Structure formats: structure tokens, C-alpha cells
Amino acid sequence: MRAVTGDALAVKVTSPDAYDAQTKALMQDARATRRTLLINLDDKGAVQKSGDELMAALNCGSRHFSPYREYSKLAGQIEAMTANTRQRAERYMLYNKAASGTSNTLPDGDTCEP
């Protein structure tokens, strides 16, 4: 399976209206979403960690986008680009199935990656 590269997403998620912190937040979301395609789905700890990374990315995005719906719209586009082939979409659905029943909390504070 060929993963979506960060460089390809960088071209897609950057826009003239986005400032540096927003671009970094979107790239963090893209990395976390991409990792859902690569983890061992039989490893419950890895699935939990992936969910935590997605929540950290969501928290970061919500800090840098106002209104939040702007971030949500772009995060949805990242998700769509990540699962843009049948193989990736199937793998992403398997990740979501493996994550079903787990719980993650929205972390406090600054969860943005440097």
C-alpha cells in the first residue's frame, strides 16, 4: 500500500489564507490520519495511541482556526485524500472498526507538534 506523502498533502492543505500555525495544524492532522493506514490493527495499544494522536491533532486545529468549522472542513478533505483509493478506503474502514468501542478524550493545553 502506498501511503499519501506529506509533501502531496502539503500542496493540498496549504492555501494563501492559511497562516503558518494553521498549516502546521493541518499537517499534524494529515500525519495522524495517514498513520491510521499503517498501524498494526491487532495491537490495541497502537490503535489507542492512534486515536490519541487524532485527538491531539483535532485539539491543535481547534486552537488555530476560528470558526472551528473551517478546520473541520479541511480535516475532512485530508481524510478524503488519505482514503482516496479503494485499498486505502478499505484499510481506513478496518482501522475505524478496530477503534470502535475505544474512547479517547480531547487533551488539554497545547498539543500542536513543533
Beta strands, then each sheet from edge to edge (+ up, - down):
end
